[in-house]
């Protein structure tokens, strides 16, 4: 049965970007694998009385939360690619020798190639070239993910290791935030006086147009997705927008997941199904 490999930057990204699709895919009996590039050792710490006490073992905490979230989603397999969190763009952590932003490109691609060859997914998701919002680890997920997608069948560049088979994933998608969703948020922010008219005009013209995207309805999995988000306790504050979104926007913001199809070996319309034609 066709399976899904979803490549993400940090613990919690898998839920934010693809939690509904992952839960629905796993529930259908299809093999599911999440690959997380970094350990999540940077960033803020929420929902703890003494955040400073958590920071020295933050990677360990994030890993525990990741395991809990994966279990809630029903995902069959999870793997860390083995890099340190790079932090936000422009921070000193960008230069840590073990971070994903500083990773040797061929080594990082080779690690993911090996995972692709062993898992042999039929659908793979990564991020767009900007990584959604310019975070260095998200940009690297795009770079490394796209390169590994094309390199997995390339035996000259990446010779087979034990247990591997060459594999070209039939379908590749970028996860996306559609323009309609950005408009809805901008409208709410403008009404609340949180942004100016000029900022509103910029916001409503950002994001890919809806008609270019595959929109996947995962409203049946909203409660599962929210529970998995809360499992990332140190990452997600209780007042975070997905947990506190207005009821009239809940289905659209939490239950609708959007993707841009980059490659497909089958010439069929997706019609809201990443596995269409497989």
N, C-alpha and C positions, 0 to 999 in steps of 0.2 A: 504494500500500500504506500502511495507517495507520502514522503515525510517533509518536515519543515526544519530548516536551520535558521535561527535568528541571531544575528551578530550585533552586540551592543557594547557601549563604552564602559558603563559603570553599573554596579548593583542598583537597581530601581528603574533603570532605563527600559529594561525588558517589559515592565508592567506599563509604564507611561506610554510607550510607543506601540506595543504589540500585545499587551496583556490579554485583550479579548480574543484576538486571533489565536494566540497560544493556547488559551483555555479551550476554545472551541475545537481547535485541531486535535489537541490531546484527547478531548472527550469523544471525538469521532473515531478514535482508535489509531490515528496516524502517528508515526514516530515523530517526536519533537525534541529538539536540542537547542538550548540557549548557550551561546558562547559569549563570555564577558571578558573584554580586553584587559580591564584594570581591576585593582583591588579596592577602589573607592576610599583610599587612605587620606584623601584631601576633602575639603568642603566643611560645611557647618555640621554641628551635632545638635539634633533636636530631641525633645521628649526625655531628656535626662537631667536630673537635678544638678549634676556636676559635670558639664561637658568636658572640662579640661582633664578630668580623671579618665575619660573614655578615649581621648585622642591618642595616647600612646599605643593603644591596642585597637585602633579604629578599623584597620583592615580585617582583624579577627571578628569584630562586631558585624561589619558589613557582610562578611562571609556567612555568618550565622543567620542574618536576616535574609540573605539571598537564598539560602537553603529553605527557609520557611516560606518565602514567596513562591519559589519554584514548586514546592509541594502543594500549596494552595491552588496554583494554576493547573496542576496535574501534569506538568512537563516531565517527560521521561528521563531526560539527560541534561546535565549542565557541566560546562567546563570553563575554567578561567584560562585565558591565553597566557597569563603569567607576567603581566607588567604592572608597574606602580601607577597610580592615579597621577596625572600631570597637573591637575588644578586648572583654574580658569586662565584664559589667555592673558599673558603679560605678567603672571606671577612667577616668583623665584622657583617654584616647584616645577615649572616647565623645563628647567635645566637639570633636574635630578637625573643622574645617569641611568637609573632603572625605570624611568617613567616611559609611558607609551609614546609620547611626543619625541623622545630621543632614541627610540628603538631603531636598531638596524633594520632597514626596510625588508631586505631579502629574508632575514631571519624571521621577522614577524609574519611575512607572507607565507613562508615555509611552514610555520606552526599551524596556520589556518588551513593551508592546503592539505596537510596531513589529516586534520579533523574532517574536512570535506570528503576526502577520499575514503575515509573509514566509515563515515556516516551515510554518504551517498544520498543527500537530500534531493528532492524534486523541486522544492521551492526554497529560495534563500532571500533573506531581507537584510539590508544594510541601511546606511544613511545617505542623504544627498551630498553633493560636493562641499557644501558649507557646513555639513554636520548638523543641520537644522538651525543652529544659532551661533556657530563659530567657536565652540569649545574645541580645544586642540585634540582631545581624545575622540571626539565625535568626527572631526575631520579625518583623523587617522583611521577610524572605523571605515569611513568611505574609501580612503586610499588603499588600505590593506585588504578590505573586503572585496573591492572591485578587482584588484590585482590577483587575489587568491582565487576568485571565481574563474578568471581566464586561465590561471596557471595550473589549476587542478588536473587538467588533461595533458599538461605539457611535461613530457618525460625528459626532455633535454635540459630544461631549466631546473626541474625538481624531480630527480630520479625517484622511483618507487622505493619506499621503505617497507619493512615487514608488515603484512596485513593490509597494505594499501592497494587500491585499484585506481587507474585514471578515471576521472569523472567530470563531465561538464554538466553542471546543474541546469535542468531544463528551463527554469524560470527564475529570474532575478528581479527584485523590487527594491526601490528606495521607500522608506517610510516618509510620510509627509504630513504637514498641517495645511489643510486646504484653505483657499482664500475665503470661503464662506464662513469658516470657523473663526478666522482672524477678524472678519467683519463683525460677527456677533459679539466678540469680546470687546472690540473697539467701540461698538455702540453702547455697551454696558459701561465702559470706562468713561466715555464722553458724558453720558447721563449722570454719572456719579461725580463728574468734575475732576476725574483723575488724569485726563489728557486734554490737550488743546485741540481746536479744530484742525490745525495744521498737522498735529500728530495723528489725528483721526484719518485724515486724507492719506497719509503715508501708510497707515496700518491697513486700510481697506484695499490698498493696491499691492499688498505683500502676499507672499505665499503663492503656490501654483494654482492656476484656475481649476475648478472642480471637474470640468469636463475632460481634463487630461489624466484624471486619477481613477484608480479602482477603489471604490468606497465599499468597505466591508461592514455590514451591520452586525455588531456583536452585543446588542442591547440585552440579550438573554444572559450575558456574562458580566453585566455591570457589577453586581454584588460581589462576584468572585474577584473581579479586577480591583475593586475598592478594598476588599479584605487583603489582597496581596500587596497593595500599596501601603496599607497600615503595617504590614509585616516589616517593611523597610522603616522601622521606627526611628532610627537615628537620622534618616534622610528626609522624611516627609512630615512636616508639621501638620497638626490637625486642621489648621485653617488654610492649608494649601488649596489652590484653586480647584483641583479635581475633586477634593474631598468636600469642598464647600460651595460647589457650583449651584446656581439657581436650578430649581426643579425643572423649569421649562427648557433649560439648556442641557440637562443631564444626559439625555439620550444622544444628543449630537456631540457633546464634548467627551464624554466617557465611553459611550457605547458605539461610536462610529470611528473606525480606524481607516486611514487613507494611505494609499501606496501608488507610486509611479512605476509602471512596468518598464524595465530597462532592457530585458532580453526575454525572449520566449521561443522555444523550439516548436511550439504548437501555434497554429494560426487560427485562434478562436477568440471571441470576445470574452472578457473576464466576467462581466455581469456580477460583480461583487464577490467573486470566488477566486482566490489566488490559485486554486488547484484546477481551475477550468481547463479541460482538454487533456488532463493527465490521467 
